[in-house]
């Protein structure tokens, strides 16, 4: 559907970009906290 015309293409990319940015900001503190929790530990393998 996003390739239907230029307006829908721009809307789809704008919407998806904002969505990815929001999800990224939510995941950032989770990822950092997990990284600090496991950093310096040996792998289980």
Secondary structure, 3 states (H helix, E strand, C coil): CCCCCHHHHHHHHHHHHHHHHHHHHHHHHHHHHHHHHHCCCCCCC
